[in-house]
Amino acid sequence: MTEKQRFANVLTGKSVDRFPVQIGMSHSARKKYQEHYHLPDAELCEIQNPGNGYVVCGCTDLMPNSNKPGDQDADWYDELGVGWKKDKTKDIGAINTVAPIRNVEDIKNYRFPNAATRYSFADLTETIRKNKSKTYFIANQASGTFFNKYRFLRGFEEGLVDMMIHQKEALYLLDQLLEWQLELARRYIQAGVDGVTTGDDVALQKGLVINPDIWRKLIKPRQKKLNQIYKDAGLTVIHHCCGDCRSIIKDYIETGVDCLNPVQPEAMPIEKLIEEFGANICFYGGVGVQSVMQHGTPAEVDKATEKTIRTLGKHGRYIVAPSHTMQDCIPCENVRAFFEAIDKYNR
């Protein structure tokens, strides 16, 4: 069985000989590990993504991200006009610092980019054509699908206020966002992808950042419409949400989500997850980068990896992965123990 077949099977509830593996590492973490063990790049790539069986892919922006001379607020601006800064003291990620829609009254005047003229799917289509037999291609619509994109456009606090007391305006912007996402989805499907990853970080470590009833009113129906276009094409849906999102996992399943990424054991106990939801959804992740990976011993990492594979793999629907991208604060010995434990227990 190929790695692509393993991904396809666990996402659709079919049996596998062993679980697929997908290990995210930051650039600094990869460099640190390779230097410590003198490991060639190709070997580490094979450990992280065996056989290049799974690739999250995107289209080509024909008008690359821009920056403004002398701008102190952002290092660059994306196609939606959102300003971003890279925190050079951190190992991962960027921070959204400028929201293009400053006032709720300006929502009606905001326009999303034209997907037909802004993006090219030609290179992606050709890449998929050449590698379709061995690689499971996942369209990347996860950098904020609805909730995150809204707060990028309006600002975090302003976005939450809109969803509470300016719902008419919020619904208008969310509907425009949905139409933009649907057009991107149509083009990804035409390009030949196998599925999509969507994503909205609506949760913290102790629960949702938004009232679940408001999420169900504003976000869920639009998420379902986006998911449905992929489901109608016979494709799969992976959804990303950090933190404790247990209060809406049933809703995710109802919208057509096949797999939840990541599983953070520090926020959601894996035994409870698999007991309540495991028969109806695939889980992705689960070995804690905040806890055992960073602060445990290699032996403890080995034990946690075995427990995670056995627990989250109970129903045969699991993707072996850490709970998030591994960063350079994780000891190399623990990273190695994790890799070795996968070889030992993922059988």
C-alpha positions, 0 to 999 in steps of 0.5 A: 500500500502506498502512502497516498493510499493510506491517506485516502483510506484513513480519511474515508474510513477504509482499512490500512496496513499502517497509519500515514505519517505527516510531521511538521517541523519549523525551518529552525527545528529542521536545521538544528536536528540535521546538524546534530545528527548530520542527517541529509535533507532527503532523509529527513524529508522522507521521515517527515513525509514518507514517499512524498505521499501528502502535499498541501498545495496552493495556487500562484498569486500573480500579484505577489505580496507587497510592502510599503516604503517606510511602513512601520506597521507591517513587513508586507501586505497580502492580497486581501490588504492585511498587513503582516509582521514577522517576529524575528525572535520567534521560530514560527509564524507571522502576526497580522498587524494591519486590518484593511477594514477599519470601521464597520461602516466600510464593510459594504465597500470592501471587495475581494480579489477576482480569483479568475485574474488574481491567481493562476492554477496552471503550475499546480495543475501540471504538478498534480498531473505529473505526481497524481499517482503517488501524492495526495494533494490537499488544497490549502484554504486553511490560512483563515477560512471564515472566522480567521479571515474575518478577524484579519480583515477587521482586527481581532477585537473588532471582529468579535464585536461585529459578530456580537452586535453588528451581525447584519454587517458581519453576515454581509462580509462573510457571504462575500468571503464565502463566494470568494472561497467557493470560486477558489474551491472550484478552481482547485477541484478543476486542477485535480486536488484530492481534497482540501484543508480548511482552518479557523482557530476558534478555540483556546486551551480551555474552550472556544473564543466565540460563543458556540451558538454565534459560531453555529449561526454565522460560520457553520452554514458557510463552512458547510457550503464550502465543504459541500463543493468538495464532497460533491466532487468526491473529495475529502475535507481536513479542518484545522483548529488549535485548542479545545474545540470539543463543543463543536466537533459534532458540528464539524462532522455535520458540515462534512469534515473528514479529519480534525487537525491538530489534536492537542492533548494538553487541551483535549484528552485523547481518550475522551476524544476517541470515545466520543467522536472517534467512530465518525472522524479521523484525527491528525496529531496528538503527541504533545509539543507543549508537554512531553516533546518539549519537557519529557525524556526520550523514554517518555516521548516513546511512551506517549507516542505509543499511547497516542497511536494506540488510542487515536488509531482505535477506529483505524482513522488516524494520521501520525503527527505531533500536536503542532509544528515541532519547533527548535525548543524541542530537544533533538534527542526527543525528536529522534525518540519520536521518529523511532517510536513511530517506526516501532509502534505504527504497525 
